[in-house]
Every structure is written in structure tokens, then in C-alpha cells.
Amino acid sequence: MGLAFLAAVVIAVVAGAAALVAALVFVLRAAIFLVLLPFRLIFLALGLPLLIVGSVASILAAVLASALLPLALIAFAIWALVRLARRPVSA
């Protein structure tokens, strides 16, 4: 009975130590998060307008490219036909 009780005590001490270490790590991570939170918010406030402007610019570029693509294909076809017509005829 004494050995089983000793094993139970050791297991309880190890589990308690693990819980204590986990709690300390949690508190440390929370403190680091709270210290760094203002910097995250500042960078978010500075980066969000840039993200919005970049998104709008890419959407406009995609719309413009999709509108001009058929014209570019027609221009390429005309250029290819003119170039083909100007080639000297080989015998």
C-alpha cells in the first residue's frame, strides 16, 4: 500500500508542476501579447489603407485589362495580316 501511495503522490506532484508551468507560460504569453498589442494595432491602422488602395488598384487593373484584351487581339491580328502581306513572295 505504501508504494502505491508514493506513486500516486509522485504523479500528483508531477501533474501539479506541469499545471503550474502551463499556467506560468500562459501568463507570460498573455503579458507579451498585451505589451505588443499597441504595435499590432498601429501597424494594422497604417497597413489597412494601403491594403484597400492596393485592392482597388488591382481590381481596376483587371477590369481595364479585360476590357482592352479584345482590342489587343484585334490589333495583333491586323498587324499579323499586314506583316504577312508585306513579305516578299518566295518562289
C-alpha positions in Angstrom: 0.0 0.0 0.0 2.9 2.4 0.8 4.4 2.0 -2.7 1.1 2.8 -4.5 0.6 5.8 -2.2 4.1 7.0 -3.0 3.5 6.6 -6.8 0.2 8.5 -6.5 2.0 11.3 -4.7 4.7 11.5 -7.3 2.2 11.5 -10.1 0.2 14.3 -8.3 3.4 16.4 -7.8 4.4 16.0 -11.4 0.9 16.8 -12.7 0.8 19.8 -10.3 4.2 21.0 -11.5 3.1 20.6 -15.2 -0.1 22.6 -14.4 2.0 25.3 -12.7 4.4 25.5 -15.6 1.5 25.7 -18.1 -0.2 28.5 -16.1 3.1 30.4 -15.9 3.6 30.0 -19.7 0.0 31.2 -20.3 0.5 34.3 -18.1 3.8 35.1 -19.8 2.3 34.8 -23.3 -0.7 36.9 -22.2 1.7 39.6 -20.9 3.7 39.6 -24.1 0.5 39.8 -26.1 -0.7 42.8 -24.1 2.7 44.5 -24.5 2.8 44.0 -28.2 -0.9 44.7 -28.8 -0.5 48.5 -29.4 2.2 47.9 -32.0 -0.1 45.4 -33.8 -2.9 47.9 -33.8 -0.7 50.7 -35.1 0.6 48.6 -37.9 -2.9 47.5 -38.7 -4.1 51.1 -38.8 -1.2 52.0 -41.1 -1.5 49.0 -43.3 -5.2 48.8 -43.8 -5.5 51.9 -46.1 -2.6 50.5 -48.1 -4.4 47.2 -48.4 -7.6 48.9 -49.5 -5.8 51.1 -52.1 -3.9 48.1 -53.4 -7.1 46.0 -53.7 -8.9 48.8 -55.6 -5.9 49.3 -57.9 -5.8 45.6 -58.7 -9.5 45.4 -59.4 -9.3 48.5 -61.7 -6.3 47.0 -63.5 -8.1 43.7 -64.0 -11.2 45.5 -65.4 -9.1 47.6 -67.7 -7.1 44.6 -68.9 -10.2 42.6 -69.5 -11.7 45.5 -71.4 -8.6 46.0 -73.6 -7.8 42.4 -74.3 -10.2 42.0 -77.2 -8.9 45.2 -78.8 -5.3 44.0 -78.3 -6.2 40.7 -80.0 -7.8 42.5 -83.0 -4.7 44.8 -83.2 -2.4 41.8 -83.2 -4.5 40.1 -85.9 -4.3 43.2 -88.1 -0.6 43.6 -87.5 0.0 39.9 -88.4 -2.0 40.2 -91.6 -0.2 43.4 -92.7 3.1 41.9 -92.0 2.1 38.7 -93.9 1.0 40.9 -96.9 4.3 42.8 -96.9 6.5 39.7 -97.1 8.2 39.2 -100.4 6.9 36.2 -102.3 9.5 33.5 -102.5 9.5 31.1 -105.4 
